[in-house]
Amino acid sequence: MNATRIVSILLIVGGLLGLLYGGFSYPKSHEAKVGPVAVDVKTQEHVNVPVWAGAGAVVLGVLLLLVPLRKA
């Protein structure tokens, strides 16, 4: 399996996941220390994946799989 096939499969899988879930979340931590007092705040950040980006990744992945690349 060559690198083009691997990249195209990753694009298809990533695009489908972006279309299905619409985004992803990750934890973010903020710490503050003032003298003997320490405060730690943990929040959940959410990143939206646009529909056009997910669909574009799927289309690009399929095109990379189907269209043969020229070898110079």
Contacts in CASP RR format, 6 or more apart in sequence:
PFRMAT RR
TARGET T0000
AUTHOR 0000-0000-0000
METHOD contacts of the structure
MODEL  1
MNATRIVSILLIVGGLLGLLYGGFSYPKSHEAKVGPVAVDVKTQEHVNVP
VWAGAGAVVLGVLLLLVPLRKA
4 64 0 8 1.000
4 69 0 8 1.000
5 64 0 8 1.000
5 65 0 8 1.000
7 61 0 8 1.000
7 64 0 8 1.000
8 60 0 8 1.000
8 61 0 8 1.000
8 62 0 8 1.000
8 64 0 8 1.000
8 65 0 8 1.000
9 61 0 8 1.000
9 65 0 8 1.000
11 57 0 8 1.000
11 58 0 8 1.000
11 60 0 8 1.000
11 61 0 8 1.000
11 64 0 8 1.000
12 57 0 8 1.000
12 58 0 8 1.000
12 61 0 8 1.000
12 62 0 8 1.000
12 65 0 8 1.000
14 54 0 8 1.000
14 57 0 8 1.000
15 53 0 8 1.000
15 54 0 8 1.000
15 55 0 8 1.000
15 56 0 8 1.000
15 57 0 8 1.000
15 58 0 8 1.000
16 54 0 8 1.000
16 58 0 8 1.000
18 49 0 8 1.000
18 53 0 8 1.000
18 54 0 8 1.000
18 57 0 8 1.000
19 51 0 8 1.000
19 54 0 8 1.000
19 55 0 8 1.000
19 58 0 8 1.000
21 49 0 8 1.000
22 48 0 8 1.000
22 49 0 8 1.000
22 51 0 8 1.000
23 46 0 8 1.000
23 47 0 8 1.000
23 48 0 8 1.000
23 49 0 8 1.000
24 46 0 8 1.000
24 47 0 8 1.000
24 49 0 8 1.000
25 44 0 8 1.000
25 45 0 8 1.000
25 46 0 8 1.000
25 47 0 8 1.000
26 44 0 8 1.000
26 45 0 8 1.000
26 47 0 8 1.000
27 42 0 8 1.000
27 43 0 8 1.000
27 44 0 8 1.000
27 45 0 8 1.000
28 42 0 8 1.000
28 43 0 8 1.000
28 44 0 8 1.000
28 45 0 8 1.000
29 40 0 8 1.000
29 41 0 8 1.000
29 42 0 8 1.000
29 43 0 8 1.000
30 40 0 8 1.000
30 41 0 8 1.000
30 42 0 8 1.000
30 43 0 8 1.000
31 38 0 8 1.000
31 39 0 8 1.000
31 40 0 8 1.000
31 41 0 8 1.000
32 38 0 8 1.000
32 39 0 8 1.000
32 40 0 8 1.000
33 39 0 8 1.000
END
